[in-house]
Every structure is written in structure tokens, then in C-alpha cells.
Amino acid sequence: MNREEPSKIITTAVDEDSAFHYQALTPDLILTAIETLGIYPETGLLALNSYENRVYQFRCDRGQRYVVKFYRPERWTDQQIQEEHDFSAALTEQEVPIATPVIIDGRSLHEFQGFRFALFPSIGGRAFEVDNLDQLESVGRFIGRIHQFSKQADFVSRDTLSPQLLGDESLKWLKESGHIPSGLALPYFTVVEQILEKASAMWQPKHYKNIRLHGDLHPSNILWTPQGPGFVDLDDAKMGPAVQDIWMMLAGDRPQQILQLEVLLEAYEEFCEFDTRELQLIEPLRAMRMLHYNAWLSRRWADPAFPMNFPWFAEDKYWEQQILAFKEQLAALDEPPLSLIPQY
């Protein structure tokens, strides 16, 4: 996902919730919302890195550190958010170190002046190091424990990962958005359609079982604490193949990725069996994540935070680089999938 030099801003597209701005979410409103829970911030609000929602860290008057998360209106239903909260609470009962909302007056999801929000205990830690094989092994072990538990039931309200959800819907949005420069629209949509055709053909539901997933388990959603990994942000929890919670840990060239995958899966399988047929989904998942990211920026462009933080999205150069990246990804779809044979 390339970042270009700031320049002009393009005309915005209108999403079903893009007219919403967080401008009404003032510091006073945030503090008052927190105080309705009987929690009284002693420090100021430290904004954490989140564009989809608004997330702040603070210390209360009793010395405890919390994170408060205000959900983007109209994105999820109350039932979907509650299912996320219930899943994290159940994982915590399984002794999985995952951020779980605080229950106050029997509720984990709260509302104040139209904003839904939740309060979490702060997980202190440093960045997870993907190239640290000891850390990777520990993460693989916990992902195995998460999946061992998550297989026991299905989500009822959350989405199911599919080429239609991430691919077709993203392509449809981008075609209607007007955000692709006119001179680049044909080559962009041509290569994207070729990718989706190949990715969909490689997506064989009969070869895997949908299970409950973290859904967005990239390294930034893992903190390293003195006790080991701490998992955060179940906002994109969904049903899907187990490999979705694994492939984003892989980085570097093919030999490096094979080594990382071997470490991850050896630890993972201490708790949960992994179907190696899912390895063929890694490149299709990567391709669809690339496309979904383009559509996410387009959908959110009317939120003032996005032009301010992603100005390169408005540049022709960004879309030229995206075309090149998708061409490279198209070639990657033709390569043999990662394999650990004869070990697996």
C-alpha cells in the first residue's frame, strides 16, 4: 500500500455512511460519555492509531489505564458488535490474552448522544517482531488455541469472508466512485477483473471449513508484553478459513516466508489441526485485501481524516503504482502456493 507525496484532493464519493463526520465527537463529549460509566479520566485523551473508529487511551482517577473505542456509526449493528464482545470475552475465559471490553452494569456496549462505545483495559506492550522466530512461535501457539475454541460454534451476525465480500463488492464500489483517474480506469479495472476471476476460481469452499476468526490479524494488532503476545482489535471478526489469521504474519522473500510458516504452523498444530489445502488461498486473500483497501479509502473519503492522512490516494501516481502492484499480484496467482512438504 503505497504512500505518495501530498497534492490535490479529488471529488469525494458518497458511501452509505460517508456523510458522517466525527466532528461532533468532541473531547468534552468523549469525557462525559466515559464519566457516565462511573469512570473519571485523570489524564488527557491520547488518540491511538485508528481511522475506522476513534480510539483513545487515558488513565482514570484510580490509576487504571483504559482504552475507549467509539464505533463508526452505521458500520456494524448492535448485534454484530455484541457478538465481537462476546467472542473476546469467551477467549479470555480460555486464557487467551486478548483485549476484552469491561462490563459495567451488565453491559459491554454503551451509547451516548448517538455514539456507541466500549471501554477496554489498556494492554501495555511493544511492537511484535515478525522476524523474531521465538515471538512468532508463541503467536502461532495462541492462534492455534484461538482456532481450537472458535471451531466449536459459528458467528450468527458477523460477515463471512469470500471473494464476493472483499472482491466483487469492492470492484462495484470503485467502478461507481469516480475516484479512479479516467486515463487509468481501463488498465486498472482490466487487471483487477483478471485477478478476481483467477482468485474466485482458486477459492474452493469444499477444501476448507469456515470458522470464527480474528479477521484482521496483521502484526500491528499484536502487542508484545512481558507475558508474551497480546491480541487487540476484533473489529473485523468474521467467519472464514483459518489461513486468514495466519498469512499476514508472513514477510520477506519466499524462503523467509516458508521458514516463518513452518514455525507458525508447528506451534499452531500443538492445539489445532491445519488443513494445508488452505495455503493456496494466501495469494487470493492478498489480492482481495489490496482491492478492499482501495475501496475502503474510497468509501471513507468524505471523512475529513482520510484526505488529511492519505493525500496520496488522490494522485495519478498512486493509481499507476496500484496497476503495477496488481499486475505483480496477477503473476503471483500463477505461482505454486507456499508448501511445507514433506513436513506437512
C-alpha positions, 0 to 999 in steps of 0.5 A, a space after each residue: 500500500 503505497 504512500 505518495 507525496 501530498 497534492 490535490 484532493 479529488 471529488 469525494 464519493 458518497 458511501 452509505 455512511 460517508 456523510 458522517 463526520 466525527 466532528 461532533 465527537 468532541 473531547 468534552 463529549 468523549 469525557 462525559 460519555 466515559 464519566 457516565 460509566 462511573 469512570 473519571 479520566 485523570 489524564 488527557 485523551 491520547 488518540 491511538 492509531 485508528 481511522 475506522 473508529 476513534 480510539 483513545 487511551 487515558 488513565 482514570 482517577 484510580 490509576 487504571 489505564 483504559 482504552 475507549 473505542 467509539 464505533 463508526 456509526 452505521 458500520 456494524 449493528 448492535 448485534 454484530 458488535 455484541 457478538 465481537 464482545 462476546 467472542 473476546 470475552 469467551 477467549 479470555 475465559 480460555 486464557 487467551 490474552 486478548 483485549 476484552 471490553 469491561 462490563 459495567 452494569 451488565 453491559 459491554 456496549 454503551 451509547 451516548 448522544 448517538 455514539 456507541 462505545 466500549 471501554 477496554 483495559 489498556 494492554 501495555 506492550 511493544 511492537 511484535 517482531 515478525 522476524 523474531 522466530 521465538 515471538 512468532 512461535 508463541 503467536 502461532 501457539 495462541 492462534 492455534 488455541 484461538 482456532 481450537 475454541 472458535 471451531 466449536 460454534 459459528 458467528 450468527 451476525 458477523 460477515 463471512 469472508 469470500 471473494 464476493 465480500 472483499 472482491 466483487 463488492 469492492 470492484 462495484 464500489 470503485 467502478 461507481 466512485 469516480 475516484 479512479 483517474 479516467 486515463 487509468 480506469 481501463 488498465 486498472 479495472 482490466 487487471 483487477 477483473 483478471 485477478 478476481 476471476 483467477 482468485 474466485 476460481 482458486 477459492 474452493 469452499 469444499 477444501 476448507 471449513 469456515 470458522 470464527 476468526 480474528 479477521 484482521 490479524 496483521 502484526 500491528 494488532 499484536 502487542 508484545 508484553 512481558 507475558 508474551 503476545 497480546 491480541 487487540 482489535 476484533 473489529 473485523 471478526 468474521 467467519 472464514 478459513 483459518 489461513 486468514 489469521 495466519 498469512 499476514 504474519 508472513 514477510 520477506 522473500 519466499 524462503 523467509 516466508 516458508 521458514 516463518 510458516 513452518 514455525 507458525 504452523 508447528 506451534 499452531 498444530 500443538 492445539 489445532 489441526 491445519 488443513 494445508 489445502 488452505 495455503 493456496 488461498 494466501 495469494 487470493 486473500 492478498 489480492 482481495 485485501 489490496 482491492 478492499 483497501 482501495 475501496 475502503 479509502 474510497 468509501 471513507 473519503 468524505 471523512 475529513 481524516 482520510 484526505 488529511 492522512 492519505 493525500 496520496 490516494 488522490 494522485 495519478 501516481 498512486 493509481 499507476 503504482 496500484 496497476 503495477 502492484 496488481 499486475 505483480 499480484 496477477 503473476 503471483 496467482 500463477 505461482 505454486 502456493 507456499 508448501 511445507 512438504 514433506 513436513 506437512 
